[in-house]
Amino acid sequence: MNRLLSIGGGGLLIAAAAFVILPGLNKGEVFIAGNTPVNSTQVREKLESDGWSNVETKRHGRYIVAIASKDGLEDKFWVNSEDGRLRVFDDDEDGNDDDDDD
């Protein structure tokens, strides 16, 4: 019985540690410094100061999705509005969702 409690407690401890540690490991690159909430205007201004043009932004859940052009190429940026970091995608996820949360 004690062994069972010990195993269960160990599993709970591992789960708690994963809950605390893993979200921090999946944070993307800092796009807007400060680790504070950001808005569409800040994302637009940052892209324009980095040489991007034709910047269009829209909300997608907690993310600000920006599409912009530079050197004849168009790119899409997913910025977490809660901390100003770029979104990290899993290998099987490319960020081309068609279900907008406007």
Secondary structure as GFF3:
##gff-version 3
##sequence-region A 1 102
A	DSSP	alpha_helix	2	25	.	.	.	ID=ss1
A	DSSP	alpha_helix	40	49	.	.	.	ID=ss2
A	DSSP	beta_strand	53	60	.	.	.	ID=ss3
A	DSSP	beta_strand	63	70	.	.	.	ID=ss4
A	DSSP	beta_strand	73	80	.	.	.	ID=ss5
###
